Amino acid sequence: MVAHRAWPRQESAGIRDTRGVVPPARHLLRAKDLADGRYFEPLSVADLAWAAGLSPAHFSREFRRTFGEAPHQYLLTRRLERAAALLRNTDRTVTEICFAVGLASVGSFTTSFRRVYGVPPLVYRAAFPPARRHARIPTCIARDYGRRQNRTFREAGASSRP
């Protein structure tokens, strides 16, 4: 009787097969964390499957069953969410944003963005104030705390004592 071997990529990389010890969802979370943390890199389903320690076909089935969407769709959703944030908060061009989030085609990016958000990227951006007008700190506060005080450190400490 021949024992069932784990995916050969695991053995060659020196990764121990722990599927019998750890619940299967834990392996899928490793791949999900990889997609969340490195969405800007050219990741494939095979890369995510390798992180989970599963074959690509089995990984795709298990990922869809566990999280309710395909791994590729999950990665695309993360990339589009990040692109939407960049459109709202920066003045970078759509092309720069497309490449910054790990997509390779501006046309595919625009089509996917329109499908998810209902409008093209430039129309989405127009619905928000320009990034250069974002006020992180109210002007009155910045002005008051930004002024130089005509005191030295020791003088301020001496006048505050009773």
matplotlib code that plots the C-alpha trace (Angstrom):
import matplotlib.pyplot as plt

x = [0.0, 1.4, 0.9, -0.8, 1.8, 1.2, 1.5, 5.2, 5.8, 5.5, 8.0, 10.6, 10.2, 10.6, 7.1, 5.7, 2.2, 0.1, -3.4, -4.2, -3.4, -4.7, -8.3, -8.5, -9.8, -6.5, -4.6, -7.1, -6.6, -2.9, -3.7, -6.3, -3.8, -1.3, -3.9, -4.7, -1.1, 0.4, -2.4, -0.1, 2.1, 1.2, -0.3, -1.9, -4.3, -1.3, 0.6, -2.3, -2.7, 0.9, 0.6, -2.3, -0.5, -3.1, -3.3, -4.7, -7.9, -8.6, -7.7, -10.1, -12.9, -12.2, -11.7, -15.1, -16.8, -15.4, -15.4, -18.2, -16.2, -13.4, -9.8, -9.3, -12.5, -11.4, -8.0, -9.7, -12.1, -9.2, -7.4, -10.5, -11.2, -7.6, -8.0, -11.2, -9.4, -6.5, -9.0, -10.7, -7.5, -4.8, -4.4, -2.6, -3.7, -6.0, -3.1, -0.8, -3.4, -4.2, -0.5, -0.1, -2.8, -1.3, -3.4, -1.8, -4.4, -6.1, -9.0, -9.7, -9.3, -11.9, -14.3, -14.0, -14.2, -17.4, -18.9, -18.3, -18.9, -21.4, -19.3, -15.9, -12.9, -12.9, -16.6, -16.1, -13.2, -15.3, -17.8, -15.2, -13.4, -9.9, -7.2, -5.2, -8.2, -8.4, -7.9, -6.4, -6.3, -8.7, -7.0, -7.7, -6.0, -3.0, -2.6, -2.8, -0.4, 1.8, 2.8, 6.1, 5.9, 8.2, 9.1, 11.9, 11.4, 12.5, 10.5, 7.3, 8.0, 8.7, 5.5, 3.3, 4.5, 2.5]
y = [0.0, 3.4, 6.3, 9.4, 12.1, 15.8, 18.2, 17.9, 21.6, 21.4, 18.6, 20.3, 23.6, 21.8, 22.7, 20.1, 18.8, 19.9, 19.5, 16.7, 18.8, 22.3, 22.9, 23.4, 27.0, 28.0, 27.1, 29.1, 32.1, 32.0, 32.5, 35.2, 37.1, 36.8, 38.3, 41.1, 42.0, 41.6, 42.6, 44.9, 42.0, 39.8, 37.0, 34.0, 31.4, 28.9, 31.3, 31.5, 27.7, 27.2, 29.5, 27.3, 24.1, 22.8, 22.1, 25.0, 23.1, 21.9, 25.3, 27.1, 24.8, 25.1, 28.8, 29.3, 27.0, 28.7, 32.4, 32.5, 33.8, 32.5, 33.4, 35.5, 37.4, 38.0, 39.4, 41.6, 43.0, 43.9, 45.6, 47.6, 48.6, 50.0, 51.7, 53.4, 54.7, 56.0, 57.7, 59.4, 60.4, 61.2, 63.1, 60.3, 59.4, 56.4, 54.7, 55.1, 53.8, 50.8, 49.7, 50.6, 48.1, 45.3, 45.4, 45.3, 46.7, 50.1, 48.9, 45.9, 48.0, 50.6, 47.8, 46.0, 49.3, 50.2, 46.8, 47.0, 50.7, 51.5, 54.4, 54.7, 55.7, 59.4, 59.9, 58.2, 60.6, 63.6, 62.8, 63.5, 66.7, 67.0, 65.4, 68.6, 70.1, 67.4, 69.0, 66.5, 69.1, 72.1, 75.3, 77.1, 74.3, 74.2, 77.9, 78.0, 75.1, 76.0, 79.4, 79.8, 80.6, 83.4, 81.4, 79.0, 75.7, 76.8, 80.0, 78.1, 75.6, 78.4, 80.3, 77.3, 76.4, 77.7]
z = [0.0, -1.0, 1.3, -0.1, -0.6, 0.1, -2.8, -4.0, -3.7, 0.1, 0.4, -1.8, 0.1, 3.5, 4.7, 7.0, 6.3, 9.3, 7.8, 10.1, 13.2, 12.2, 11.0, 7.3, 7.6, 9.3, 6.1, 4.1, 6.4, 5.6, 1.9, 2.7, 4.8, 1.9, -0.4, 2.0, 2.8, -0.7, -3.0, -4.9, -6.1, -9.1, -7.0, -8.7, -7.3, -7.4, -5.1, -2.7, -2.8, -2.0, 1.0, 2.2, 1.5, -0.9, -4.6, -6.7, -7.6, -4.1, -2.7, -5.0, -4.0, -0.3, -0.4, -2.2, 0.2, 3.3, 2.3, -0.3, -3.2, -5.5, -4.5, -7.6, -7.0, -3.4, -4.5, -7.1, -4.5, -2.1, -5.0, -6.0, -2.4, -2.1, -5.5, -4.3, -1.2, -3.3, -5.6, -2.6, -0.8, -3.4, -6.6, -8.4, -11.9, -12.6, -14.4, -11.4, -9.0, -11.3, -11.3, -7.6, -6.6, -8.6, -11.8, -15.2, -17.5, -17.1, -19.3, -17.2, -14.0, -15.3, -16.3, -13.0, -11.0, -12.9, -12.3, -8.5, -7.8, -10.6, -12.0, -13.7, -11.5, -12.6, -11.9, -8.5, -7.7, -8.7, -6.0, -3.3, -2.5, -4.0, -2.0, -1.6, 0.3, 2.9, 6.3, 8.7, 11.4, 11.6, 10.5, 13.8, 15.8, 13.4, 13.6, 17.4, 18.0, 15.1, 16.4, 18.1, 21.7, 23.0, 26.1, 26.9, 28.5, 32.0, 32.0, 31.1, 34.0, 36.6, 35.9, 36.2, 39.8, 42.8]

ax = plt.figure().add_subplot(projection="3d")
ax.plot(x, y, z, "-o")
ax.set_aspect("equal")
plt.show()
